Amino acid sequence: MTARILAMTCGHLNGPLGHLMEGASDGNVDLPIPSFLIEHPKGRALYDTGMHPDLRTKPETRISERALKLFDLSGFGPKDDVKSKLESIDRDPTKIDFIIVSHMHFDHSGGNGLIPNATLVVQKPEWDAVSDPETAGKLGFNKGDVDYGHPVKIVEGEHDLFGDGSVVAFPTYGHTPGHQSLKVRTEKGTVVLTGDSCYFCRTLRERRLPRFVYDREAMLASLDRLEALEKGGAKLIFGHDLEFWKDVPQAPAPLF
């Protein structure tokens, strides 16, 4: 079987490029915030859920003091949350079966609570980190993003979501303890949603990591794995790369 991917831009952040890529200038960069709807004959899944609406009114309850200082949140508009995006393409947020959590940062898991009936699919190291208050605080995680009563499926290593090889989560650790990316087999070939294992196309090409990473060597190894997939014919999707994202078809058009 194959699956279909719909890409949604759930607002933008603006922040210093030097924090996101080693050796870059001190100028700022606009960062699209993606969420992806995967439609499969056996169900629907989201890869990441963007940001929580509270960021517009009380951001201090959702993100760390450091993130508040780094990022301009004004690019997150009233209809940019994942629930509004789904409803705008006639998809019911209550009928999403899974949320594949790339990792627990606010711009990737902040909208989990808007998708009430999904099962969270999380790598074990990520779940362990967000469940420990001290570790979560150091990493900028908000336990509130997973405290909505969702069922949670904790996985270790590759996880075949529908059992047919068409939608497979796989570990790309390093950015955070349990970051995961997603391989999707579409009618036009394999697509890899990289999440924050690879912020920009240049991250992969030049191996220039963000200033703050959990495990530098693990992240470099993850980039090697992504490069190998690309060389094998997969299409990589760099979610925070503005220039790349300008050419990404937006829902309801399929990604490929």
C-alpha positions as CSV (number, residue, x, y, z in Angstrom):
1,M,0.0,0.0,0.0
2,T,0.9,3.7,-0.3
3,A,0.0,6.8,1.6
4,R,-0.7,10.4,0.8
5,I,0.9,13.4,2.5
6,L,-0.6,16.8,2.9
7,A,1.7,19.6,4.2
8,M,0.3,22.4,6.3
9,T,2.2,25.6,7.3
10,C,1.1,26.2,10.9
11,G,2.5,29.8,11.2
12,H,6.1,31.0,11.4
13,L,8.7,31.8,13.9
14,N,11.5,34.3,13.5
15,G,14.8,33.8,15.2
16,P,18.6,34.2,15.0
17,L,20.2,32.1,12.3
18,G,23.4,31.8,14.3
19,H,21.6,29.7,16.9
20,L,20.3,27.3,14.3
21,M,23.4,26.8,12.2
22,E,27.0,26.9,13.3
23,G,29.1,29.7,11.9
24,A,26.1,31.6,10.4
25,S,25.6,35.3,10.6
26,D,23.9,37.0,13.4
27,G,20.9,37.9,11.2
28,N,17.4,36.5,11.8
29,V,15.6,33.9,9.7
30,D,12.0,33.2,9.1
31,L,11.0,29.6,10.1
32,P,7.9,27.9,8.7
33,I,6.3,25.6,11.2
34,P,5.1,22.4,9.5
35,S,2.5,19.7,10.3
36,F,1.9,16.8,8.0
37,L,-1.3,14.8,7.5
38,I,-0.7,11.3,6.4
39,E,-3.7,9.6,4.9
40,H,-3.6,5.8,4.6
41,P,-6.3,3.2,3.9
42,K,-6.1,2.1,7.5
43,G,-6.2,5.5,9.1
44,R,-4.9,9.0,9.4
45,A,-1.8,10.3,11.2
46,L,-0.2,13.7,11.9
47,Y,3.6,14.1,12.0
48,D,3.9,17.0,14.4
49,T,1.2,19.4,15.5
50,G,2.8,22.8,15.5
51,M,2.2,25.3,18.2
52,H,-0.4,25.9,20.9
53,P,-2.8,28.8,20.6
54,D,-1.8,30.0,24.1
55,L,1.4,31.3,22.6
56,R,-0.6,34.2,21.3
57,T,-1.8,35.3,24.7
58,K,0.3,33.7,27.4
59,P,3.4,32.3,25.8
60,E,5.2,32.1,29.2
61,T,3.0,29.1,30.0
62,R,4.1,27.2,26.9
63,I,7.7,27.9,26.3
64,S,10.9,28.5,28.2
65,E,12.3,31.9,29.1
66,R,15.2,31.2,26.7
67,A,12.9,30.5,23.8
68,L,10.9,33.6,24.5
69,K,14.0,35.6,24.2
70,L,15.2,33.9,21.0
71,F,12.0,33.8,18.9
72,D,9.5,36.3,17.6
73,L,6.1,34.7,17.8
74,S,4.1,37.3,15.8
75,G,4.0,35.0,12.8
76,F,1.6,32.6,14.5
77,G,-1.8,33.8,13.5
78,P,-5.3,33.0,14.8
79,K,-5.9,30.4,12.2
80,D,-2.4,28.9,12.2
81,D,-3.0,26.1,14.8
82,V,-3.3,22.6,13.5
83,K,-7.0,22.2,14.3
84,S,-7.9,25.3,12.2
85,K,-5.6,24.0,9.4
86,L,-7.3,20.6,9.3
87,E,-10.8,22.2,9.4
88,S,-9.9,24.5,6.5
89,I,-9.4,21.4,4.3
90,D,-12.5,19.6,5.6
91,R,-10.6,17.1,7.9
92,D,-12.0,16.4,11.3
93,P,-9.4,16.9,14.1
94,T,-11.3,14.3,16.2
95,K,-10.8,11.6,13.6
96,I,-7.0,11.6,13.6
97,D,-5.8,8.2,14.7
98,F,-2.1,8.9,15.5
99,I,0.2,11.7,16.3
100,I,3.8,10.8,15.4
101,V,5.8,13.1,17.7
102,S,9.1,14.0,16.1
103,H,10.1,15.5,19.5
104,M,8.8,17.5,22.4
105,H,9.7,21.1,21.5
106,F,6.9,23.6,21.6
107,D,6.8,24.2,17.8
108,H,6.3,20.4,17.1
109,S,4.1,19.1,19.9
110,G,2.3,22.2,21.0
111,G,-0.9,21.3,19.2
112,N,-1.2,17.8,20.6
113,G,-4.1,18.8,22.8
114,L,-6.1,20.0,19.8
115,I,-6.2,16.5,18.4
116,P,-8.1,14.7,21.2
117,N,-8.6,11.1,20.1
118,A,-5.2,10.3,18.7
119,T,-2.6,7.9,20.1
120,L,0.8,9.6,20.6
121,V,3.7,7.6,19.0
122,V,6.9,8.6,20.9
123,Q,10.4,7.2,21.0
124,K,11.2,5.9,24.5
125,P,14.2,8.2,25.1
126,E,12.0,11.2,24.3
127,W,9.2,10.0,26.6
128,D,11.7,9.4,29.4
129,A,13.1,12.9,29.0
130,V,9.7,14.7,29.0
131,S,8.6,12.6,32.0
132,D,11.5,13.7,34.1
133,P,11.0,17.3,35.3
134,E,14.6,18.2,35.6
135,T,15.6,16.8,32.2
136,A,12.5,18.3,30.6
137,G,13.3,21.7,32.0
138,K,16.9,21.6,30.6
139,L,15.6,20.6,27.2
140,G,12.8,23.2,27.0
141,F,10.1,20.6,27.0
142,N,6.6,21.3,28.3
143,K,5.0,18.3,30.0
144,G,1.6,19.9,29.4
145,D,1.9,19.0,25.7
146,V,1.4,15.3,26.7
147,D,-0.9,15.6,29.7
148,Y,-4.2,15.5,27.8
149,G,-5.0,11.9,28.5
150,H,-4.0,10.6,25.0
151,P,-3.1,6.9,24.7
152,V,0.7,6.7,24.3
153,K,2.6,4.1,22.3
154,I,6.2,4.2,23.3
155,V,8.5,2.7,20.7
156,E,12.2,2.0,20.4
157,G,13.8,2.1,17.0
158,E,11.8,1.7,13.8
159,H,8.0,1.5,14.1
160,D,5.8,0.4,11.2
161,L,2.6,2.4,11.9
162,F,0.2,0.4,9.7
163,G,2.1,-2.8,9.4
164,D,2.7,-2.7,5.7
165,G,5.9,-0.7,5.4
166,S,4.3,2.4,4.0
167,V,4.6,4.7,7.1
168,V,7.6,4.0,9.2
169,A,8.9,6.1,12.1
170,F,12.7,5.8,12.7
171,P,15.1,7.2,15.2
172,T,17.1,10.3,14.3
173,Y,18.5,11.0,17.8
174,G,20.7,13.9,18.6
175,H,18.7,17.1,18.4
176,T,16.8,15.7,21.4
177,P,17.2,12.4,23.2
178,G,14.5,10.6,21.2
179,H,13.9,12.6,18.0
180,Q,12.3,10.5,15.2
181,S,11.8,11.1,11.5
182,L,9.2,9.5,9.2
183,K,9.5,7.5,6.0
184,V,6.3,7.5,3.8
185,R,5.9,5.4,0.7
186,T,3.7,7.4,-1.8
187,E,2.7,6.7,-5.3
188,K,5.6,8.8,-6.5
189,G,8.3,7.3,-4.3
190,T,9.6,7.5,-0.7
191,V,9.4,10.8,1.2
192,V,11.3,11.4,4.4
193,L,10.0,14.0,6.8
194,T,13.1,15.0,8.7
195,G,11.7,17.1,11.5
196,D,14.4,18.9,13.4
197,S,17.0,16.2,12.8
198,C,17.9,18.5,9.8
199,Y,16.7,22.1,10.1
200,F,17.8,23.2,6.6
201,C,19.1,21.8,3.4
202,R,22.4,23.3,4.3
203,T,22.4,21.4,7.6
204,L,22.7,18.2,5.6
205,R,25.0,19.5,2.9
206,E,27.5,21.3,5.2
207,R,27.0,19.4,8.5
208,R,26.5,22.7,10.4
209,L,24.5,21.9,13.5
210,P,22.4,24.1,15.7
211,R,24.2,25.8,18.6
212,F,22.3,23.7,21.1
213,V,21.9,20.0,20.6
214,Y,21.5,17.2,23.0
215,D,24.0,14.8,21.4
216,R,26.3,16.2,18.7
217,E,27.7,12.8,17.6
218,A,24.2,11.2,17.4
219,M,22.9,14.1,15.4
220,L,25.8,13.8,12.9
221,A,25.1,10.1,12.6
222,S,21.4,10.9,12.0
223,L,22.4,13.2,9.1
224,D,24.5,10.4,7.7
225,R,21.4,8.2,7.7
226,L,19.3,10.8,6.0
227,E,22.0,11.3,3.4
228,A,22.0,7.6,2.7
229,L,18.2,7.6,2.3
230,E,18.5,10.5,-0.1
231,K,21.2,8.7,-2.2
232,G,18.8,5.7,-2.3
233,G,16.2,7.8,-4.0
234,A,14.1,9.2,-1.1
235,K,12.9,12.8,-1.2
236,L,13.8,14.7,2.0
237,I,11.6,17.4,3.4
238,F,13.4,20.1,5.4
239,G,10.6,21.6,7.5
240,H,12.2,24.8,8.7
241,D,14.0,25.8,5.5
242,L,12.1,28.8,4.1
243,E,13.5,28.7,0.6
244,F,12.8,25.0,0.3
245,W,9.4,25.4,1.9
246,K,8.3,28.0,-0.7
247,D,8.0,25.2,-3.3
248,V,6.2,22.7,-1.0
249,P,2.6,22.2,-2.1
250,Q,0.1,23.1,0.6
251,A,-2.9,21.1,1.6
252,P,-5.4,20.2,0.2
253,A,-2.9,19.5,-2.6
254,P,-0.9,16.4,-2.0
255,L,2.8,16.8,-1.2
256,F,3.8,14.5,-4.1
